[in-house]
Amino acid sequence: MSFNEIKLSEEVDPEYKETEKEVEEEAAEEIEIEHEDHTDLEVTFFLFVMLIAGGIMKELSSIIGIPYTSLLTVIGLLLGILAEAYPH
């Protein structure tokens, strides 16, 4: 479509530009909503899993006798190694 055709279409239908703009905004909102829903679920799941893991490590540290922070450091290192070995 040339510049003159675009200009003519705007002169014929002054709402043409607004309609196209609305369609683009709706598409952007849909993409954002889909992404937000997925991200919120992952964050919530991660928080619950880490809270449970922290509680288990706290109990385990009192049974084994290893300090809690040292145990968390070792678990963090192991999770980091696993994340590097198996990305997604």
C-alpha positions as CSV (number, residue, x, y, z in Angstrom):
1,M,0.0,0.0,0.0
2,S,1.5,3.3,-1.0
3,F,1.4,6.5,1.0
4,N,-1.3,8.0,-1.2
5,E,-3.6,5.0,-0.7
6,I,-3.2,5.2,3.0
7,K,-3.9,8.9,3.0
8,L,-7.0,8.3,0.8
9,S,-8.3,5.6,3.2
10,E,-7.9,7.9,6.1
11,E,-9.8,10.6,4.3
12,V,-12.7,8.3,3.4
13,D,-12.9,6.7,6.9
14,P,-11.5,9.0,9.6
15,E,-12.0,6.2,12.2
16,Y,-9.7,3.8,10.2
17,K,-6.7,4.8,12.2
18,E,-8.4,4.4,15.6
19,T,-9.8,1.0,14.7
20,E,-6.3,-0.3,13.7
21,K,-4.9,1.2,16.9
22,E,-7.5,-0.5,19.0
23,V,-6.9,-3.9,17.4
24,E,-3.1,-3.6,18.1
25,E,-3.8,-2.6,21.8
26,E,-6.2,-5.5,22.3
27,A,-3.6,-7.9,20.9
28,A,-0.9,-6.5,23.1
29,E,-3.2,-6.8,26.2
30,E,-4.0,-10.4,25.4
31,I,-0.3,-11.3,25.1
32,E,0.4,-9.5,28.3
33,I,-2.4,-11.3,30.2
34,E,-1.3,-14.7,29.0
35,H,2.3,-14.0,30.1
36,E,1.2,-12.7,33.5
37,D,-1.0,-15.7,34.2
38,H,1.8,-18.1,33.5
39,T,4.4,-16.2,35.4
40,D,2.2,-15.7,38.5
41,L,1.6,-19.5,38.7
42,E,5.3,-20.3,38.5
43,V,6.2,-17.7,41.2
44,T,3.5,-19.0,43.5
45,F,4.6,-22.6,43.0
46,F,8.2,-21.7,43.6
47,L,7.4,-19.9,46.8
48,F,5.4,-22.8,48.2
49,V,8.1,-25.4,47.3
50,M,10.9,-23.3,48.8
51,L,8.9,-22.7,52.0
52,I,8.3,-26.5,52.4
53,A,12.0,-27.2,51.5
54,G,13.1,-24.6,54.1
55,G,10.9,-26.2,56.8
56,I,12.3,-29.7,56.0
57,M,15.9,-28.4,56.1
58,K,15.2,-26.7,59.4
59,E,14.0,-30.0,60.9
60,L,16.8,-32.0,59.3
61,S,19.5,-29.6,60.6
62,S,18.3,-30.2,64.2
63,I,18.3,-33.9,63.7
64,I,21.7,-34.2,62.0
65,G,23.4,-31.4,64.0
66,I,24.6,-29.5,60.9
67,P,23.9,-25.7,61.1
68,Y,20.9,-24.6,59.1
69,T,22.7,-22.0,57.0
70,S,25.4,-24.5,56.0
71,L,22.8,-27.0,55.0
72,L,21.0,-24.3,52.9
73,T,24.3,-23.4,51.2
74,V,25.0,-27.0,50.3
75,I,21.4,-27.5,49.0
76,G,21.7,-24.2,47.0
77,L,24.9,-25.4,45.4
78,L,23.3,-28.7,44.4
79,L,20.3,-27.0,42.9
80,G,22.6,-24.6,41.0
81,I,24.6,-27.6,39.6
82,L,21.4,-29.3,38.6
83,A,20.1,-26.1,36.9
84,E,23.3,-25.8,34.9
85,A,23.3,-29.5,33.9
86,Y,19.6,-29.6,32.9
87,P,18.5,-26.2,31.6
88,H,14.7,-26.2,31.0
